[in-house]
């Protein structure tokens, strides 16, 4: 019995909880917050362009309602997940941090529009 | 209550959730993937997924703790991680930072060797047994929480844990015997 107890104590020590990096919490918060804003900005620009084309008027009319959905956590999460999926490729293609940031922003915009299209469909 | 204040309340609840369980999700991820870089990725993805489904989870939890739900998300993502990239857990944990410090050098070395041996044997356990041990010993989850995270009954979880500990003990003893020869 004491052997088992001793083994469990050692096991508990071996599997000690691991502290996450200090910046992880902040990064996660920032990622969620900024991507919700980016998604909303992209949508605004898309809506303005779309209004010039009569074929898009029915869909543009759905825009405000869809934008509310896009701004919601669910859609933002989807944008983040899809954008993150290509981060290794972006890193490989970028020559410097600025270019990486630009590519990331472009991907975010593209994914926000895709999510919007899915919602508006 | 209007939708804006609903959203604010939901966001505040989510912030509270990840502050309370960031270490749990990170520890679980770390012991699953074996390195800090992928553990960070897995942790981030877990919380982003959780954020997408948080409202429903909160509604359906009926006041029960959401930790098992979070760990289940991490568990599923970790499974995808291995499947998509054809990876297995790395042979050793990145570093031994998490291991406790002892006072004498000799004791420290022996103790670290012992704990590393245990970790190495944990890695060799079948997936479900390894998962259950990580949840119990790294996260301090009780049987009921582990059962919810793994989608099993309380009884089945108790048996799983018992067998996992027994098998691990045998593996560690065999390993120590081999090293002594």
Interface residues (C-beta under 8 A of the other chain):
Chain A: X4 X7 X8 X10 X11 X12 X13 X14 X15 X16 X17 X18 X19 X20 X21 X24 X25 X27 X28 X29 X31 X32 X72 X73 X74 X76 X77 X78 X80 X81 X84
Chain B: X7 X10 X11 X14 X15 X18 X19 X22 X23 X24 X26 X27 X30 X31 X36 X39 X40 X43 X44 X45 X47 X48 X49 X51 X52 X53 X54 X55 X97 X98 X99 X100 X114 X115 X116 X118 X119 X122 X133 X134 X137 X138 X139 X165 X168 X169 X172
